[in-house]
Amino acid sequence: MKSRMLYLGVGILIGLGLLLVGWQISNQPYEFKGSLIEPPIPAADFELTDHTGETFRLSDQDGNVVLIFFGYTNCPDVCPITLSEYKQIIESLGEQAGQVRFAFITVDPERDDVVRLNTYLGFYHPAISGLTGDIAALESVYQDYGVYRAKQEVGSASGYLVDHTARTYLIDQEGNWRLTYPFEMDWEDMLADIEYLVGEAL
Protein backbone atom coordinates (compact mmCIF):
# COMPACT_ATOMS: atom_id res chain seq x y z
CA MET A 1 0.00 0.00 0.00
CA LYS A 2 2.81 2.37 0.94
CA SER A 3 4.73 1.62 -2.26
CA ARG A 4 1.59 2.24 -4.33
CA MET A 5 1.11 5.62 -2.66
CA LEU A 6 4.77 6.40 -3.23
CA TYR A 7 4.50 5.62 -6.95
CA LEU A 8 1.35 7.73 -7.15
CA GLY A 9 3.07 10.65 -5.45
CA VAL A 10 6.09 10.41 -7.74
CA GLY A 11 3.80 10.29 -10.79
CA ILE A 12 1.98 13.42 -9.64
CA LEU A 13 5.25 15.26 -9.07
CA ILE A 14 6.54 14.28 -12.52
CA GLY A 15 3.27 15.42 -14.10
CA LEU A 16 3.42 18.77 -12.29
CA GLY A 17 7.05 19.17 -13.35
CA LEU A 18 6.19 18.57 -17.00
CA LEU A 19 3.33 21.06 -16.81
CA LEU A 20 5.67 23.66 -15.29
CA VAL A 21 8.28 23.13 -18.02
CA GLY A 22 5.60 23.40 -20.71
CA TRP A 23 4.26 26.60 -19.17
CA GLN A 24 7.73 28.14 -19.00
CA ILE A 25 8.42 27.26 -22.65
CA SER A 26 5.08 28.66 -23.85
CA ASN A 27 5.69 31.91 -21.97
CA GLN A 28 9.16 32.57 -23.34
CA PRO A 29 9.29 35.79 -25.40
CA TYR A 30 9.49 35.19 -29.13
CA GLU A 31 13.00 35.51 -30.59
CA PHE A 32 13.02 37.00 -34.09
CA LYS A 33 15.17 35.27 -36.68
CA GLY A 34 15.98 38.39 -38.69
CA SER A 35 18.03 41.43 -37.63
CA LEU A 36 15.75 43.31 -35.27
CA ILE A 37 15.59 47.11 -35.43
CA GLU A 38 15.16 48.18 -31.83
CA PRO A 39 13.32 50.37 -31.30
CA PRO A 40 11.40 50.10 -34.60
CA ILE A 41 11.53 53.25 -36.73
CA PRO A 42 8.78 54.62 -39.00
CA ALA A 43 9.36 53.42 -42.55
CA ALA A 44 9.69 56.20 -45.11
CA ASP A 45 6.56 56.38 -47.24
CA PHE A 46 6.81 56.23 -51.01
CA GLU A 47 4.58 56.21 -54.08
CA LEU A 48 5.54 54.14 -57.12
CA THR A 49 3.82 52.35 -60.01
CA ASP A 50 3.21 48.61 -59.79
CA HIS A 51 3.48 46.02 -62.57
CA THR A 52 -0.19 46.43 -63.46
CA GLY A 53 0.11 50.21 -63.90
CA GLU A 54 -1.60 51.00 -60.57
CA THR A 55 -0.26 53.32 -57.88
CA PHE A 56 1.41 51.61 -54.93
CA ARG A 57 1.81 53.66 -51.73
CA LEU A 58 3.51 52.14 -48.73
CA SER A 59 1.16 54.05 -46.41
CA ASP A 60 -1.82 52.31 -48.05
CA GLN A 61 -0.47 49.00 -46.78
CA ASP A 62 -0.96 49.84 -43.08
CA GLY A 63 -2.45 46.88 -41.24
CA ASN A 64 -0.36 44.44 -43.30
CA VAL A 65 3.17 43.14 -42.96
CA VAL A 66 5.20 44.36 -45.95
CA LEU A 67 8.38 42.74 -47.29
CA ILE A 68 10.47 44.94 -49.61
CA PHE A 69 13.29 43.77 -51.84
CA PHE A 70 15.33 45.83 -54.31
CA GLY A 71 16.35 44.05 -57.51
CA TYR A 72 15.96 43.91 -61.28
CA THR A 73 14.66 41.60 -63.98
CA ASN A 74 18.05 40.97 -65.63
CA CYS A 75 19.55 39.82 -62.33
CA PRO A 76 21.25 36.44 -62.88
CA ASP A 77 21.20 35.06 -59.35
CA VAL A 78 20.20 37.01 -56.22
CA CYS A 79 16.79 38.19 -57.43
CA PRO A 80 15.51 34.88 -58.84
CA ILE A 81 16.53 33.10 -55.64
CA THR A 82 14.86 35.71 -53.41
CA LEU A 83 11.64 35.76 -55.43
CA SER A 84 11.49 31.97 -55.40
CA GLU A 85 11.77 32.11 -51.61
CA TYR A 86 8.94 34.68 -51.50
CA LYS A 87 6.81 32.28 -53.51
CA GLN A 88 7.44 29.54 -50.95
CA ILE A 89 6.58 31.90 -48.10
CA ILE A 90 3.33 33.00 -49.75
CA GLU A 91 2.24 29.43 -50.41
CA SER A 92 3.12 28.41 -46.84
CA LEU A 93 1.19 31.30 -45.29
CA GLY A 94 -2.12 30.01 -46.62
CA GLU A 95 -4.99 32.26 -45.53
CA GLN A 96 -2.56 34.54 -43.69
CA ALA A 97 -1.03 35.56 -47.03
CA GLY A 98 -3.82 38.13 -47.38
CA GLN A 99 -2.24 40.07 -44.52
CA VAL A 100 1.21 40.25 -46.10
CA ARG A 101 2.44 42.34 -49.03
CA PHE A 102 5.54 41.62 -51.10
CA ALA A 103 7.18 44.48 -53.02
CA PHE A 104 9.98 44.07 -55.59
CA ILE A 105 11.41 47.54 -56.31
CA THR A 106 13.58 47.83 -59.40
CA VAL A 107 17.13 49.14 -59.26
CA ASP A 108 17.17 49.21 -63.08
CA PRO A 109 14.38 51.59 -64.13
CA GLU A 110 15.97 52.13 -67.55
CA ARG A 111 14.95 48.58 -68.53
CA ASP A 112 12.32 47.58 -65.96
CA ASP A 113 9.12 49.22 -67.13
CA VAL A 114 5.62 48.07 -66.18
CA VAL A 115 5.35 45.56 -69.03
CA ARG A 116 8.70 43.95 -68.30
CA LEU A 117 7.99 43.68 -64.57
CA ASN A 118 4.58 42.17 -65.28
CA THR A 119 6.07 39.50 -67.54
CA TYR A 120 8.94 38.76 -65.17
CA LEU A 121 6.84 38.38 -62.02
CA GLY A 122 4.48 36.07 -63.88
CA PHE A 123 7.14 33.40 -63.42
CA TYR A 124 6.91 33.70 -59.63
CA HIS A 125 3.66 34.65 -57.89
CA PRO A 126 0.82 37.14 -58.59
CA ALA A 127 0.95 38.36 -54.97
CA ILE A 128 4.38 39.95 -55.56
CA SER A 129 4.15 43.59 -56.68
CA GLY A 130 6.84 44.81 -59.07
CA LEU A 131 7.44 48.54 -58.55
CA THR A 132 9.04 51.17 -60.75
CA GLY A 133 8.78 54.92 -61.30
CA ASP A 134 10.69 57.93 -62.52
CA ILE A 135 14.32 58.12 -61.48
CA ALA A 136 13.73 60.96 -58.99
CA ALA A 137 11.09 58.99 -57.09
CA LEU A 138 13.23 55.86 -57.07
CA GLU A 139 16.38 57.68 -55.99
CA SER A 140 14.44 59.04 -53.02
CA VAL A 141 13.42 55.51 -52.02
CA TYR A 142 16.98 54.21 -52.45
CA GLN A 143 18.25 56.96 -50.18
CA ASP A 144 15.57 56.44 -47.52
CA TYR A 145 16.30 52.72 -47.31
CA GLY A 146 20.07 52.91 -47.67
CA VAL A 147 20.09 51.00 -50.95
CA TYR A 148 23.29 50.73 -52.97
CA ARG A 149 23.18 50.21 -56.75
CA ALA A 150 25.84 50.51 -59.43
CA LYS A 151 25.95 49.50 -63.09
CA GLN A 152 28.62 47.02 -64.11
CA GLU A 153 29.50 46.80 -67.81
CA VAL A 154 30.24 43.17 -68.63
CA GLY A 155 30.67 43.42 -72.40
CA SER A 156 28.05 40.81 -73.22
CA ALA A 157 24.98 40.78 -75.46
CA SER A 158 22.78 40.85 -72.37
CA GLY A 159 24.05 44.33 -71.53
CA TYR A 160 25.10 45.62 -68.14
CA LEU A 161 24.54 44.09 -64.70
CA VAL A 162 23.62 46.00 -61.56
CA ASP A 163 25.32 45.51 -58.22
CA HIS A 164 22.75 46.20 -55.53
CA THR A 165 21.78 45.79 -51.90
CA ALA A 166 20.41 42.30 -51.43
CA ARG A 167 18.59 42.57 -48.10
CA THR A 168 14.88 42.14 -47.47
CA TYR A 169 13.21 44.86 -45.40
CA LEU A 170 10.21 43.99 -43.22
CA ILE A 171 7.69 46.71 -42.35
CA ASP A 172 5.19 45.81 -39.64
CA GLN A 173 1.44 46.49 -39.51
CA GLU A 174 2.03 49.87 -37.86
CA GLY A 175 4.23 51.06 -40.71
CA ASN A 176 7.46 50.60 -38.73
CA TRP A 177 10.70 49.27 -40.13
CA ARG A 178 11.01 46.22 -37.88
CA LEU A 179 13.46 43.69 -39.36
CA THR A 180 15.94 43.06 -42.16
CA TYR A 181 17.10 39.77 -43.64
CA PRO A 182 20.34 39.03 -45.51
CA PHE A 183 20.39 37.30 -48.88
CA GLU A 184 19.78 33.56 -48.62
CA MET A 185 18.32 33.81 -45.13
CA ASP A 186 16.41 30.57 -44.54
CA TRP A 187 12.93 31.33 -45.90
CA GLU A 188 11.36 29.23 -43.15
CA ASP A 189 12.91 31.56 -40.56
CA MET A 190 11.43 34.55 -42.42
CA LEU A 191 8.11 32.73 -42.48
CA ALA A 192 8.23 32.20 -38.70
CA ASP A 193 8.77 35.93 -38.09
CA ILE A 194 5.95 36.87 -40.45
CA GLU A 195 3.54 34.39 -38.86
CA TYR A 196 4.40 35.73 -35.42
CA LEU A 197 3.75 39.35 -36.46
CA VAL A 198 0.47 38.43 -38.17
CA GLY A 199 -0.62 36.49 -35.08
CA GLU A 200 0.48 39.34 -32.81
CA ALA A 201 -2.04 41.64 -34.51
CA LEU A 202 -5.01 39.25 -34.04
C-alpha positions as CSV (number, residue, x, y, z in Angstrom):
1,M,0.0,0.0,0.0
2,K,2.8,2.4,0.9
3,S,4.7,1.6,-2.3
4,R,1.6,2.2,-4.3
5,M,1.1,5.6,-2.7
6,L,4.8,6.4,-3.2
7,Y,4.5,5.6,-7.0
8,L,1.3,7.7,-7.2
9,G,3.1,10.7,-5.4
10,V,6.1,10.4,-7.7
11,G,3.8,10.3,-10.8
12,I,2.0,13.4,-9.6
13,L,5.3,15.3,-9.1
14,I,6.5,14.3,-12.5
15,G,3.3,15.4,-14.1
16,L,3.4,18.8,-12.3
17,G,7.0,19.2,-13.3
18,L,6.2,18.6,-17.0
19,L,3.3,21.1,-16.8
20,L,5.7,23.7,-15.3
21,V,8.3,23.1,-18.0
22,G,5.6,23.4,-20.7
23,W,4.3,26.6,-19.2
24,Q,7.7,28.1,-19.0
25,I,8.4,27.3,-22.7
26,S,5.1,28.7,-23.9
27,N,5.7,31.9,-22.0
28,Q,9.2,32.6,-23.3
29,P,9.3,35.8,-25.4
30,Y,9.5,35.2,-29.1
31,E,13.0,35.5,-30.6
32,F,13.0,37.0,-34.1
33,K,15.2,35.3,-36.7
34,G,16.0,38.4,-38.7
35,S,18.0,41.4,-37.6
36,L,15.8,43.3,-35.3
37,I,15.6,47.1,-35.4
38,E,15.2,48.2,-31.8
39,P,13.3,50.4,-31.3
40,P,11.4,50.1,-34.6
41,I,11.5,53.2,-36.7
42,P,8.8,54.6,-39.0
43,A,9.4,53.4,-42.6
44,A,9.7,56.2,-45.1
45,D,6.6,56.4,-47.2
46,F,6.8,56.2,-51.0
47,E,4.6,56.2,-54.1
48,L,5.5,54.1,-57.1
49,T,3.8,52.4,-60.0
50,D,3.2,48.6,-59.8
51,H,3.5,46.0,-62.6
52,T,-0.2,46.4,-63.5
53,G,0.1,50.2,-63.9
54,E,-1.6,51.0,-60.6
55,T,-0.3,53.3,-57.9
56,F,1.4,51.6,-54.9
57,R,1.8,53.7,-51.7
58,L,3.5,52.1,-48.7
59,S,1.2,54.1,-46.4
60,D,-1.8,52.3,-48.1
61,Q,-0.5,49.0,-46.8
62,D,-1.0,49.8,-43.1
63,G,-2.4,46.9,-41.2
64,N,-0.4,44.4,-43.3
65,V,3.2,43.1,-43.0
66,V,5.2,44.4,-46.0
67,L,8.4,42.7,-47.3
68,I,10.5,44.9,-49.6
69,F,13.3,43.8,-51.8
70,F,15.3,45.8,-54.3
71,G,16.4,44.0,-57.5
72,Y,16.0,43.9,-61.3
73,T,14.7,41.6,-64.0
74,N,18.1,41.0,-65.6
75,C,19.6,39.8,-62.3
76,P,21.3,36.4,-62.9
77,D,21.2,35.1,-59.3
78,V,20.2,37.0,-56.2
79,C,16.8,38.2,-57.4
80,P,15.5,34.9,-58.8
81,I,16.5,33.1,-55.6
82,T,14.9,35.7,-53.4
83,L,11.6,35.8,-55.4
84,S,11.5,32.0,-55.4
85,E,11.8,32.1,-51.6
86,Y,8.9,34.7,-51.5
87,K,6.8,32.3,-53.5
88,Q,7.4,29.5,-50.9
89,I,6.6,31.9,-48.1
90,I,3.3,33.0,-49.8
91,E,2.2,29.4,-50.4
92,S,3.1,28.4,-46.8
93,L,1.2,31.3,-45.3
94,G,-2.1,30.0,-46.6
95,E,-5.0,32.3,-45.5
96,Q,-2.6,34.5,-43.7
97,A,-1.0,35.6,-47.0
98,G,-3.8,38.1,-47.4
99,Q,-2.2,40.1,-44.5
100,V,1.2,40.3,-46.1
101,R,2.4,42.3,-49.0
102,F,5.5,41.6,-51.1
103,A,7.2,44.5,-53.0
104,F,10.0,44.1,-55.6
105,I,11.4,47.5,-56.3
106,T,13.6,47.8,-59.4
107,V,17.1,49.1,-59.3
108,D,17.2,49.2,-63.1
109,P,14.4,51.6,-64.1
110,E,16.0,52.1,-67.5
111,R,14.9,48.6,-68.5
112,D,12.3,47.6,-66.0
113,D,9.1,49.2,-67.1
114,V,5.6,48.1,-66.2
115,V,5.3,45.6,-69.0
116,R,8.7,44.0,-68.3
117,L,8.0,43.7,-64.6
118,N,4.6,42.2,-65.3
119,T,6.1,39.5,-67.5
120,Y,8.9,38.8,-65.2
121,L,6.8,38.4,-62.0
122,G,4.5,36.1,-63.9
123,F,7.1,33.4,-63.4
124,Y,6.9,33.7,-59.6
125,H,3.7,34.7,-57.9
126,P,0.8,37.1,-58.6
127,A,1.0,38.4,-55.0
128,I,4.4,40.0,-55.6
129,S,4.1,43.6,-56.7
130,G,6.8,44.8,-59.1
131,L,7.4,48.5,-58.5
132,T,9.0,51.2,-60.7
133,G,8.8,54.9,-61.3
134,D,10.7,57.9,-62.5
135,I,14.3,58.1,-61.5
136,A,13.7,61.0,-59.0
137,A,11.1,59.0,-57.1
138,L,13.2,55.9,-57.1
139,E,16.4,57.7,-56.0
140,S,14.4,59.0,-53.0
141,V,13.4,55.5,-52.0
142,Y,17.0,54.2,-52.5
143,Q,18.2,57.0,-50.2
144,D,15.6,56.4,-47.5
145,Y,16.3,52.7,-47.3
146,G,20.1,52.9,-47.7
147,V,20.1,51.0,-50.9
148,Y,23.3,50.7,-53.0
149,R,23.2,50.2,-56.7
150,A,25.8,50.5,-59.4
151,K,25.9,49.5,-63.1
152,Q,28.6,47.0,-64.1
153,E,29.5,46.8,-67.8
154,V,30.2,43.2,-68.6
155,G,30.7,43.4,-72.4
156,S,28.0,40.8,-73.2
157,A,25.0,40.8,-75.5
158,S,22.8,40.9,-72.4
159,G,24.0,44.3,-71.5
160,Y,25.1,45.6,-68.1
161,L,24.5,44.1,-64.7
162,V,23.6,46.0,-61.6
163,D,25.3,45.5,-58.2
164,H,22.7,46.2,-55.5
165,T,21.8,45.8,-51.9
166,A,20.4,42.3,-51.4
167,R,18.6,42.6,-48.1
168,T,14.9,42.1,-47.5
169,Y,13.2,44.9,-45.4
170,L,10.2,44.0,-43.2
171,I,7.7,46.7,-42.3
172,D,5.2,45.8,-39.6
173,Q,1.4,46.5,-39.5
174,E,2.0,49.9,-37.9
175,G,4.2,51.1,-40.7
176,N,7.5,50.6,-38.7
177,W,10.7,49.3,-40.1
178,R,11.0,46.2,-37.9
179,L,13.5,43.7,-39.4
180,T,15.9,43.1,-42.2
181,Y,17.1,39.8,-43.6
182,P,20.3,39.0,-45.5
183,F,20.4,37.3,-48.9
184,E,19.8,33.6,-48.6
185,M,18.3,33.8,-45.1
186,D,16.4,30.6,-44.5
187,W,12.9,31.3,-45.9
188,E,11.4,29.2,-43.1
189,D,12.9,31.6,-40.6
190,M,11.4,34.5,-42.4
191,L,8.1,32.7,-42.5
192,A,8.2,32.2,-38.7
193,D,8.8,35.9,-38.1
194,I,5.9,36.9,-40.4
195,E,3.5,34.4,-38.9
196,Y,4.4,35.7,-35.4
197,L,3.7,39.3,-36.5
198,V,0.5,38.4,-38.2
199,G,-0.6,36.5,-35.1
200,E,0.5,39.3,-32.8
201,A,-2.0,41.6,-34.5
202,L,-5.0,39.3,-34.0
